[in-house]
Amino acid sequence: MRITTHGSHTIQLTRWPRLFPVNCYLVREDDGLTLIDAGVPGSDNAILAAARAESKSIRRIVLTHAHADHLGSLDALHRLLPEAEVLISTRDARFLGGDMSLDAGEPQDKLRGGYRQVATRPTRTLDDGDRVGSLQVVASPGHTPGHIALFDPRDGTLIAGDAFQTRAGVAVSGTLRPLFPFPALATWHRPTALASARRLRALNPARLAVGHGEVLEQPFAAMDRAIAEAARGLAEAHSHGA
């Protein structure tokens, strides 16, 4: 696992299963560490080793969404860290137990990506505007119905999950990057994802940290280009009746 520190608070943990880069993040807090996402299966020991290197305990585990590559090691971590809080959005929490239904008010598009049931149940669910330690919860649906991002107002770091990718070029969730197409192929509803990307850009983040790809400093221009590209793609799809 590659460990990279960004600023004073954010530690990026990257694994490369089958040339598929997957990030999770440790966020430093006064009372310990917050883990953002639980990586692919088999990541638990490496995550715990990174926490030990900080001489701090993981106090809470937050999932940006319920896809398997973001919660693959959740059950193992929960067994090893039974006192740690487990948090996910109220909406995506249903997927953890196998409820794959869509609400009446949601776009009735097909759910995409790898969902998997887990034994662990959240100790608390999250909604837009909630706080997790220093982090602000920002609802950012589109990739999944209940996708969330986490914004750190201490230094402007935005941990965006799969609302954006930076692997093979910066892109809004749902915009296909042929050299790394997986986030786009796993996106539930592209118009909602675009609206969420615009909302995240309005936070003016100083740093963009994503589930797949490198962390970007001063990401404004790159986010703007990605949003414009996503908007063009949706317009073209609409004009062709897609």
N, C-alpha and C positions, 0 to 999 in steps of 0.2 A: 504493500500500500504506500502510495506517495503522500507525503504530508507537506503542505505548503501553508504558511501563515500570511494573512493579509490584514494589514493594520494591527490594531491593538486587541481586537476581539475575535476575529474569525480565523478558524483553522480548517483548511480544505483537506479532505481525505479522499483519495482517488484510487479506485481499483479498475483493472482492465480485463474483465472476463471476456475472452474471445474477441479481443480488439474492440470492445464496447465500453468506453470510459463511463464510469458511474461515480458521481460525487456524493458524499455526505459531508456535513459540516459540524464542527464543535464551536460553540459560541461561549466565550468566557463571561462569567457572571461573578458577582461577589460571593455567592453561596456555592459555586461550583461550575458545572458545565451544562449547557443545553445541547443535545444532539439533534440536528436537523436531518431527518431521514435515516433509514437503517440499512441501506445498501442492499447488495445482492446476498444470497445465502452464503454463509461461510465468512462473513465480514466481521463477526462479533469479536473475535480475539484481537484482530488488528485495531478495531475501534477502541477496545478497552486498553490496549497497549498505548495508543495515542493519548488517551485520557490519563493514564498513569504517568506518562512523560510530562504532563502538565501539573502533576501532583494535586489533581483535583478529581472529585467524583462527578459522574454524570447524574444530574439531579432530575432531568426530564428528557423525554424523547418525543420529538414533534415530527409528524409525518406531513409532508406537503400534499400528498395524495395517496391513493390506495393501489397504485400499480406495484407489481411484484418486485421490480428492480429498486424500489424505494422502501420496501418493507420486508425484504427477503430475510434479514437477520433479526427481525423484531422478536419473534418467539424466543430465540436463543438469548438475546440481550435481556429480555424480560425475566428469563430464568436466572440469569447471572446478576441482574440488578432489580430485584423484586420491589425495592423501595422507590425506584424512579417512577415519576409520573409518565403516563403515555397519553399523548394528545394528538388529535386529528380533527378535521372539521366535522361539524355535526352531520353534514350531508354525506361525506365520504365514509364516515364511520359505519354506515349500513353495509358497505361493500365488504368490510372485514369479516362479517358473518355470513356472507353469501347472498344478501338481498340485492339483486341486480335490477330492481325496478326503477323506472323513471317517474318523477312526479308529474302531475297533470300540467303544471305550468312550465315545465322544462321542454326544450326542443326534443322532439322524439327521434333523434338520430341514434344510430347504433353505437353502443358503447364499444370502444376500441382499446387495444392494449391488453397487457397481461394482468388480470386481476387474480388474486388468490386469497382463499380464506385462511385466517390465522386463528390460533387459540387465544391470543392476547386480546383483551378488551380494553378500550381506552378508560383511563381514570377520569378524564375530563374531555369534553368536546369543545370545539372552538368555533367562533363566529366572527364575522368582520368587525374589526375594532377592538377585539380582545387583546390582552397583553399576556405575554409569556416571558417572565423576567423582564429584561429591557426591550424585548422585541414586540413590535406591533403586528398583529395578524391582519393581513390584507386579502380579502376574498378575491380570487382570480380564476373563476371557473372558465372552462373551455376545453382544456386538455382532459380533465374529468369534471363532472358536475360540481364537485366540492373542493376543487383545487384551491390551495392557499399559498401565499407568499409571506415571508417574514421580513420586516423592515427594521433595521437597527438605527434609531435616531441619534445614537451616540456618535456615529461616524458616517451615516448615510449608506451603509451596506444593505443591499437588497438581495436576499436569498430567495430566488424566484422559482425554485423547483423546475418544472418543465414548461412554465409559461413562456420562457425563452430557451433557446439553445445557443451555444457558441461553437460547438464542434462543427467543423466543415462550413463555418460562416455563421454569423449571428442571424437568428431567425425567430420569428414568432411561432409559437406552437401551431402546427398545422401547415406551415410552409415547408414544402419538401426540399430537402438538401440531398441530392443523389448520393453524395459520398457518406452521408450519415442520415438516412431517411427515417430512422425508427421513431423519434418523437412525433414527427408528422403523421406517420402511419398509426400511431397510438392516440391521436387526438380525436376527441368526441365531437366537438362542434366548433368549426373554424370561426364563424362570426362572433361567437361568445369569447373565444380565445383572443381575437383581435381587440374587442372592447376591453378585455382585461389587460392586454398589453399596453393600451393607451392609458389606462388607469395607473399602471405601475410606472410608466414613463413620467406621469404627472407628479410622482413623488420626487423627481429629480435626484435619483440615487447617485451617489459618488462612486459606487462600486456595484457591479452586477455579478452575482454568484449563481450558478445554474446547476441543474442536475447532470448535464452532459456537456463538457467542454471547459475551457479555461475561464478563470475569473477576469473580468474586464474592469480596469480603472477608467474613470471618467467616460462612461459608456453612452452618453447622450446621443452623439451623432450616429453611432452604430444602432442604437435602439430606434432612432427616428427612421433610418434607412430600412430597418427590418419591418417596422410598422407600415411604412409606405409600400413596401413590396407585398406585404400580406394584404393590404387594401386593394392593390392592383390585381392580385391573384383572385380575390373574391369577386371583384367587379367583372373580371374576364369569365370566371366560372358562371356568374349570374347571366352574363350576356349570351352564354352558350347553353343556358338552361340547366346547368348542373346544380 
